[in-house]
Amino acid sequence: MGDRWKEMKFCDCAELVRETCQPEESFGKPYIGLENIEQGTLRLNSVGIAEDVTSTKSNFKNGDILFGKLRPYFRKVVRPKFEGICSTDIWVVRAKDGIDQGFLFYWMASTEFVDIANQGSEGTKMPRAKWDFVAKIKQTIPPLPEQKAIASILGTLDDKIELNRKMNETLEAMARAIFKSLFVDFEPIPGFGPHKEWQDSPLGKIPKGWRVEKVSDICTTQYGYTASASEEPIGPHFLRITDMNKEPWIDWQKVPYCSINDKDLSKYTLQVGDVLVSRMADPGKAAIVEDNVNAVFASYLVRLKTRDLATAYYLFYFLRSNRYLDYANGVMDGTVQAGMNAKVITAANMLLPPDNIIINFLDAIRPLRKKTTDNLKQSLTLASIRDALLPKLLSGEIRVKDAERFVEETV
């Protein structure tokens, strides 16, 4: 590296932005809280709006670095491509002259930086990183062109991950559109043609030969296991409500492990085709198991097990339909924390077409779901590569040209 790289303190590279506001002053702007930032993935899982929050918040601009200072070990670091307001438990950071903003982002997102920030945290139950402490962190910094090149290499991987995420959203929208087309709008079914005869039902006019059943008529139910989770690989993966985000697939890499491994958990072991539904606070939060994994599920989830895979997918998309969401919102009970038990969840009326049409539906969506799963797995691989390259590029152990060749071959 020679004299071209030089050691610098973090405070000489970064500026803490202290621009605060009240939510009513930011009507219509996006809001980011810690709950909107995924743990360890360097991406947002959602975005709120200023109207839904209270108390003093911080302003941020397009490209600013947002670093969750509360429990910094969660590695909640993002760089939004829009302006808005955020929680005061989030640092808003900008690069100083001579430092590339993208390079600074990846430095702050490195596990080394996060670990040091955590070491200087104050508080036991709710530790917070201290700016005065991280200001003293030292890092060997390359010249600006090389900073930009490093940020570009890592950014290429993140851009592909984001592209996969958007593609998966499109694929899921297509699958839901197919469900709506066939089972809500009753459009002609490929291979079967238009419906010619109709009959009355509790759900209105439906094709002749179809019937209305309760969800309970096509599945069995089971509550999950009451346990705690651990980040250490002690037992099987332990699927919780918090591991089921708005996306209708499960990212097993982010699912922690069960802290108990000295007990028979086979009763709670998940299998391909299992449909899982949240019974607390968030009706319609459902997922379907599509991978053979060593995993069990938590007590606030209900497993719905059907007779075959086609029925499982049909049930899964029914649980994500507006019809079921309307039902769930109407029956939720509880003043402090609304919820449903298994009996209520499965008491909903659902339309049940003949078996061959359900199989036809599975055949139509299976390629979409496979592509979704392939994209997710590729994104996990890309994230692992990014996290492996990051410290090596920051230290100069791997040079830009070598990393560029590797990333080009990967992406």
C-alpha positions as CSV (number, residue, x, y, z in Angstrom):
1,M,0.0,0.0,0.0
2,G,2.9,2.3,0.6
3,D,2.3,5.9,1.4
4,R,-0.8,6.1,-0.6
5,W,-2.9,4.7,2.2
6,K,-3.0,6.7,5.5
7,E,-4.3,6.0,9.0
8,M,-7.2,8.3,9.9
9,K,-9.6,8.6,12.8
10,F,-13.3,8.1,12.2
11,C,-14.1,11.7,13.3
12,D,-11.8,13.0,10.6
13,C,-13.8,11.1,8.0
14,A,-17.4,11.4,9.2
15,E,-19.8,14.0,10.4
16,L,-22.7,13.4,12.7
17,V,-25.7,15.3,11.3
18,R,-27.9,16.8,14.1
19,E,-30.8,18.2,12.2
20,T,-34.0,17.5,14.2
21,C,-37.6,18.2,13.5
22,Q,-41.2,17.4,14.7
23,P,-43.2,14.9,12.6
24,E,-45.9,17.5,11.9
25,E,-43.3,19.6,10.2
26,S,-42.5,16.7,7.8
27,F,-46.0,15.8,6.6
28,G,-45.8,13.2,3.8
29,K,-42.1,12.4,4.2
30,P,-40.9,8.8,4.7
31,Y,-40.0,7.7,8.2
32,I,-37.4,5.1,9.2
33,G,-37.3,3.6,12.7
34,L,-35.1,0.8,13.9
35,E,-38.0,-1.6,13.2
36,N,-37.8,-0.7,9.5
37,I,-34.1,-1.7,9.2
38,E,-33.3,-5.4,8.8
39,Q,-30.7,-6.9,11.1
40,G,-27.4,-7.5,9.4
41,T,-28.6,-7.3,5.8
42,L,-27.9,-3.6,5.1
43,R,-31.4,-3.1,3.7
44,L,-34.8,-1.8,4.8
45,N,-37.7,-4.1,5.3
46,S,-40.3,-1.3,5.2
47,V,-40.7,2.4,5.4
48,G,-43.2,4.3,7.5
49,I,-44.6,7.8,7.2
50,A,-44.1,10.9,9.3
51,E,-47.8,11.2,10.1
52,D,-47.7,7.9,12.1
53,V,-45.0,8.9,14.6
54,T,-44.6,11.4,17.4
55,S,-41.8,13.2,19.3
56,T,-38.6,14.7,17.9
57,K,-37.0,13.0,14.9
58,S,-33.9,13.5,12.8
59,N,-33.8,14.7,9.2
60,F,-31.8,12.7,6.6
61,K,-31.1,13.4,3.0
62,N,-30.8,11.1,0.0
63,G,-27.6,9.0,0.4
64,D,-27.0,9.7,4.1
65,I,-25.8,6.8,6.2
66,L,-28.3,5.7,8.9
67,F,-26.7,3.7,11.7
68,G,-28.8,2.2,14.5
69,K,-27.0,3.2,17.7
70,L,-29.4,1.3,20.0
71,R,-28.1,-2.2,20.4
72,P,-25.5,-1.7,17.7
73,Y,-24.6,-5.4,17.6
74,F,-27.8,-5.8,15.5
75,R,-25.8,-4.1,12.6
76,K,-28.7,-2.0,11.4
77,V,-27.0,0.1,8.8
78,V,-28.6,1.4,5.6
79,R,-28.2,4.2,3.0
80,P,-31.6,5.2,1.7
81,K,-31.9,6.7,-1.8
82,F,-34.5,9.2,-0.6
83,E,-34.9,11.9,2.0
84,G,-37.0,11.7,5.1
85,I,-37.0,11.6,8.9
86,C,-35.7,8.9,11.3
87,S,-35.7,7.8,14.9
88,T,-33.2,9.7,17.2
89,D,-31.9,6.2,18.0
90,I,-30.3,6.3,14.5
91,W,-27.2,8.3,13.7
92,V,-27.4,10.3,10.4
93,V,-23.8,10.4,9.0
94,R,-22.2,12.1,6.1
95,A,-18.7,11.8,4.8
96,K,-16.2,14.7,5.1
97,D,-14.1,16.1,2.3
98,G,-11.8,13.5,0.8
99,I,-13.9,10.6,1.9
100,D,-16.4,8.8,-0.4
101,Q,-19.9,8.4,1.1
102,G,-20.2,4.8,-0.3
103,F,-16.8,3.8,1.2
104,L,-17.8,5.3,4.6
105,F,-21.1,3.4,4.5
106,Y,-19.3,0.1,4.0
107,W,-16.7,0.9,6.7
108,M,-19.6,1.6,9.1
109,A,-21.3,-1.6,8.0
110,S,-18.3,-3.8,8.6
111,T,-18.5,-6.2,11.5
112,E,-15.2,-4.7,12.8
113,F,-16.7,-1.2,13.1
114,V,-19.9,-2.6,14.6
115,D,-18.0,-4.7,17.1
116,I,-16.0,-1.7,18.3
117,A,-19.1,0.5,18.5
118,N,-20.7,-2.2,20.6
119,Q,-17.7,-2.3,22.9
120,G,-18.1,1.4,23.7
121,S,-21.9,1.2,24.3
122,E,-23.5,2.4,27.5
123,G,-26.3,0.7,29.2
124,T,-27.0,-3.0,30.0
125,K,-30.5,-3.8,28.8
126,M,-30.6,-1.1,26.1
127,P,-27.0,-0.4,25.2
128,R,-26.4,2.6,22.9
129,A,-23.3,3.3,20.9
130,K,-21.5,6.5,21.8
131,W,-20.3,8.9,19.1
132,D,-17.4,10.2,21.2
133,F,-16.1,6.6,21.4
134,V,-16.5,5.6,17.7
135,A,-14.9,9.0,16.8
136,K,-11.6,7.6,17.9
137,I,-11.7,4.4,15.7
138,K,-8.8,4.3,13.4
139,Q,-8.7,2.9,9.9
140,T,-6.2,2.9,7.1
141,I,-7.8,4.9,4.3
142,P,-6.9,4.6,0.6
143,P,-6.9,7.5,-1.9
144,L,-10.3,8.8,-3.0
145,P,-10.4,7.0,-6.4
146,E,-9.7,3.7,-4.7
147,Q,-12.4,4.4,-2.0
148,K,-14.9,4.9,-4.9
149,A,-13.7,1.7,-6.5
150,I,-14.1,-0.3,-3.3
151,A,-17.6,1.1,-2.8
152,S,-18.5,0.4,-6.4
153,I,-17.5,-3.3,-6.1
154,L,-19.5,-3.8,-2.9
155,G,-22.3,-1.8,-4.3
156,T,-22.5,-4.0,-7.4
157,L,-23.3,-6.9,-5.1
158,D,-25.9,-4.9,-3.2
159,D,-27.5,-3.7,-6.4
160,K,-27.9,-7.3,-7.6
161,I,-29.5,-8.2,-4.2
162,E,-31.9,-5.3,-4.6
163,L,-32.7,-6.3,-8.2
164,N,-33.5,-9.8,-7.0
165,R,-35.8,-8.4,-4.3
166,K,-37.7,-6.3,-6.7
167,M,-38.0,-9.3,-9.1
168,N,-39.3,-11.4,-6.3
169,E,-42.0,-8.8,-5.6
170,T,-43.0,-8.9,-9.2
171,L,-43.1,-12.7,-9.2
172,E,-45.2,-12.8,-6.1
173,A,-47.6,-10.2,-7.6
174,M,-48.0,-12.4,-10.6
175,A,-48.8,-15.4,-8.4
176,R,-51.4,-13.5,-6.5
177,A,-52.9,-12.2,-9.7
178,I,-53.2,-15.8,-11.0
179,F,-55.1,-16.7,-7.7
180,K,-57.4,-13.7,-8.0
181,S,-58.0,-14.4,-11.7
182,L,-59.0,-18.0,-11.2
183,F,-60.7,-18.0,-7.8
184,V,-62.1,-14.5,-7.3
185,D,-62.9,-13.2,-10.8
186,F,-63.6,-16.7,-12.1
187,E,-61.9,-16.1,-15.4
188,P,-61.5,-19.0,-17.9
189,I,-59.1,-21.6,-16.6
190,P,-56.3,-22.7,-19.0
191,G,-57.1,-26.2,-20.2
192,F,-60.7,-26.0,-18.9
193,G,-62.2,-23.0,-20.7
194,P,-64.9,-20.6,-19.3
195,H,-67.4,-21.6,-16.6
196,K,-70.7,-22.4,-18.2
197,E,-72.9,-23.2,-15.2
198,W,-73.2,-21.4,-11.8
199,Q,-74.7,-22.0,-8.4
200,D,-75.6,-20.1,-5.3
201,S,-73.3,-20.3,-2.2
202,P,-72.6,-18.4,1.1
203,L,-69.9,-16.6,-0.9
204,G,-72.2,-15.6,-3.8
205,K,-72.4,-17.1,-7.3
206,I,-69.7,-19.7,-7.8
207,P,-69.0,-22.2,-10.7
208,K,-71.1,-25.4,-10.6
209,G,-69.2,-28.3,-9.0
210,W,-67.2,-26.0,-6.7
211,R,-68.1,-25.8,-3.0
212,V,-67.6,-23.7,0.1
213,E,-65.8,-25.2,3.0
214,K,-64.2,-24.1,6.3
215,V,-60.4,-23.8,6.3
216,S,-60.6,-26.4,9.1
217,D,-62.1,-28.9,6.6
218,I,-58.9,-29.1,4.5
219,C,-56.1,-29.0,7.2
220,T,-55.1,-29.9,10.7
221,T,-53.7,-27.3,13.1
222,Q,-50.9,-27.2,15.7
223,Y,-49.5,-24.6,17.9
224,G,-45.7,-24.1,18.0
225,Y,-43.1,-24.8,20.7
226,T,-42.6,-22.4,23.6
227,A,-38.9,-21.7,23.8
228,S,-36.3,-19.0,23.3
229,A,-34.0,-18.3,20.5
230,S,-30.2,-18.0,20.3
231,E,-27.9,-16.7,17.7
232,E,-25.6,-19.6,18.3
233,P,-26.2,-22.9,16.4
234,I,-27.3,-24.9,19.5
235,G,-30.3,-26.7,18.0
236,P,-32.6,-26.4,15.0
237,H,-33.7,-23.1,13.5
238,F,-36.5,-21.5,15.6
239,L,-39.0,-19.7,13.3
240,R,-40.8,-16.8,15.0
241,I,-43.4,-14.2,13.9
242,T,-40.5,-11.7,13.6
243,D,-38.9,-14.0,11.0
244,M,-41.9,-13.7,8.7
245,N,-41.6,-10.3,7.1
246,K,-44.0,-8.9,4.5
247,E,-42.3,-11.1,1.9
248,P,-44.1,-14.5,1.6
249,W,-41.0,-16.6,1.8
250,I,-38.7,-17.5,4.7
251,D,-35.1,-16.4,4.7
252,W,-33.6,-19.2,6.8
253,Q,-30.2,-17.5,7.0
254,K,-31.8,-14.8,9.3
255,V,-33.8,-17.3,11.4
256,P,-32.0,-17.9,14.8
257,Y,-31.5,-21.2,16.4
258,C,-33.5,-22.8,19.2
259,S,-31.7,-22.6,22.5
260,I,-32.7,-26.1,23.6
261,N,-31.2,-29.2,22.0
262,D,-31.7,-31.7,24.8
263,K,-35.3,-32.5,24.1
264,D,-37.3,-34.3,21.4
265,L,-38.6,-31.5,19.1
266,S,-39.7,-33.8,16.3
267,K,-43.4,-32.9,17.0
268,Y,-42.6,-29.3,16.0
269,T,-40.2,-30.1,13.1
270,L,-41.3,-28.3,9.9
271,Q,-41.7,-30.0,6.6
272,V,-42.1,-28.9,3.0
273,G,-45.7,-27.8,2.4
274,D,-46.4,-26.7,6.0
275,V,-48.3,-23.4,6.0
276,L,-47.6,-21.1,9.0
277,V,-49.9,-18.4,10.2
278,S,-49.3,-15.7,12.8
279,R,-52.0,-15.7,15.5
280,M,-51.0,-12.5,17.1
281,A,-51.5,-8.9,16.0
282,D,-50.9,-9.3,12.3
283,P,-53.6,-11.3,10.5
284,G,-52.7,-12.7,7.2
285,K,-49.0,-13.0,8.0
286,A,-48.4,-16.4,6.5
287,A,-45.5,-18.4,5.1
288,I,-45.1,-21.7,3.4
289,V,-42.1,-24.0,3.9
290,E,-40.4,-24.6,0.6
291,D,-37.0,-26.0,1.8
292,N,-35.9,-29.1,3.6
293,V,-34.5,-27.4,6.8
294,N,-33.9,-28.5,10.3
295,A,-36.4,-26.1,11.9
296,V,-39.2,-25.9,14.5
297,F,-41.8,-23.1,14.9
298,A,-42.7,-20.9,17.9
299,S,-45.8,-20.9,19.9
300,Y,-47.3,-17.7,18.4
301,L,-47.5,-19.5,15.1
302,V,-50.0,-22.0,14.0
303,R,-49.1,-24.8,11.6
304,L,-51.7,-25.7,9.0
305,K,-51.0,-29.1,7.4
306,T,-52.9,-30.2,4.3
307,R,-53.2,-33.5,2.5
308,D,-50.9,-32.5,-0.4
309,L,-48.7,-29.8,-1.8
310,A,-51.2,-28.4,-4.3
311,T,-53.8,-27.9,-1.5
312,A,-51.1,-26.3,0.7
313,Y,-50.2,-23.7,-1.9
314,Y,-53.9,-23.0,-2.6
315,L,-54.5,-22.5,1.1
316,F,-51.4,-20.3,1.4
317,Y,-52.6,-17.9,-1.3
318,F,-56.1,-17.9,0.2
319,L,-54.6,-16.8,3.5
320,R,-53.0,-13.9,1.6
321,S,-56.2,-12.9,-0.2
322,N,-58.3,-9.9,0.5
323,R,-61.2,-12.2,1.4
324,Y,-59.3,-13.8,4.2
325,L,-57.8,-10.5,5.4
326,D,-61.2,-9.0,5.7
327,Y,-62.4,-12.0,7.7
328,A,-59.3,-11.9,10.0
329,N,-59.6,-8.2,10.7
330,G,-63.2,-8.7,11.6
331,V,-62.7,-11.4,14.2
332,M,-59.4,-10.3,15.8
333,D,-59.9,-9.9,19.6
334,G,-57.9,-8.5,22.5
335,T,-57.6,-5.0,23.7
336,V,-53.9,-4.9,24.4
337,Q,-52.7,-7.3,21.7
338,A,-55.2,-8.5,19.2
339,G,-55.0,-12.2,18.2
340,M,-56.7,-15.3,17.0
341,N,-56.6,-18.9,18.1
342,A,-56.4,-21.8,15.7
343,K,-60.1,-22.4,15.8
344,V,-60.8,-18.9,14.7
345,I,-58.1,-18.9,12.1
346,T,-59.6,-22.0,10.4
347,A,-63.3,-21.0,10.8
348,A,-63.1,-18.8,7.7
349,N,-65.2,-19.8,4.7
350,M,-63.2,-20.6,1.6
351,L,-64.0,-21.6,-1.9
352,L,-62.8,-25.1,-2.8
353,P,-62.6,-25.9,-6.5
354,P,-62.2,-29.5,-7.8
355,D,-58.8,-31.1,-7.2
356,N,-57.7,-31.0,-10.8
357,I,-58.1,-27.2,-10.9
358,I,-56.1,-26.8,-7.6
359,I,-53.3,-28.9,-9.3
360,N,-53.6,-26.7,-12.4
361,F,-53.1,-23.6,-10.1
362,L,-49.9,-25.2,-8.6
363,D,-48.5,-25.9,-12.0
364,A,-49.1,-22.3,-12.9
365,I,-47.3,-20.8,-9.9
366,R,-44.6,-23.4,-9.3
367,P,-42.2,-21.8,-11.9
368,L,-42.7,-18.4,-10.2
369,R,-42.1,-19.8,-6.7
370,K,-39.0,-21.6,-7.9
371,K,-37.6,-18.5,-9.5
372,T,-38.3,-16.6,-6.2
373,T,-36.5,-19.2,-4.2
374,D,-33.5,-19.2,-6.7
375,N,-33.3,-15.4,-6.4
376,L,-33.4,-15.5,-2.6
377,K,-30.6,-18.1,-2.5
378,Q,-28.5,-16.1,-4.9
379,S,-29.0,-13.0,-2.8
380,L,-27.8,-14.9,0.3
381,T,-24.7,-16.0,-1.5
382,L,-24.0,-12.5,-2.8
383,A,-24.5,-11.0,0.7
384,S,-22.0,-13.6,2.1
385,I,-19.5,-12.7,-0.6
386,R,-20.0,-8.9,0.2
387,D,-19.4,-9.5,3.9
388,A,-16.3,-11.6,3.1
389,L,-14.8,-9.1,0.7
390,L,-15.6,-6.0,2.8
391,P,-12.9,-6.3,5.5
392,K,-10.3,-7.5,3.0
393,L,-10.9,-4.6,0.7
394,L,-10.9,-2.1,3.7
395,S,-7.6,-3.5,4.9
396,G,-6.0,-3.8,1.4
397,E,-5.6,-7.5,1.8
398,I,-7.5,-7.9,-1.5
399,R,-6.9,-5.2,-4.1
400,V,-9.6,-3.7,-6.3
401,K,-8.6,-5.3,-9.6
402,D,-8.7,-8.8,-8.1
403,A,-12.0,-8.1,-6.4
404,E,-13.5,-6.7,-9.6
405,R,-12.6,-9.8,-11.6
406,F,-14.2,-12.0,-8.9
407,V,-17.4,-10.0,-8.7
408,E,-17.7,-9.9,-12.5
409,E,-17.5,-13.7,-12.6
410,T,-20.1,-14.0,-9.7
411,V,-22.7,-11.5,-10.9
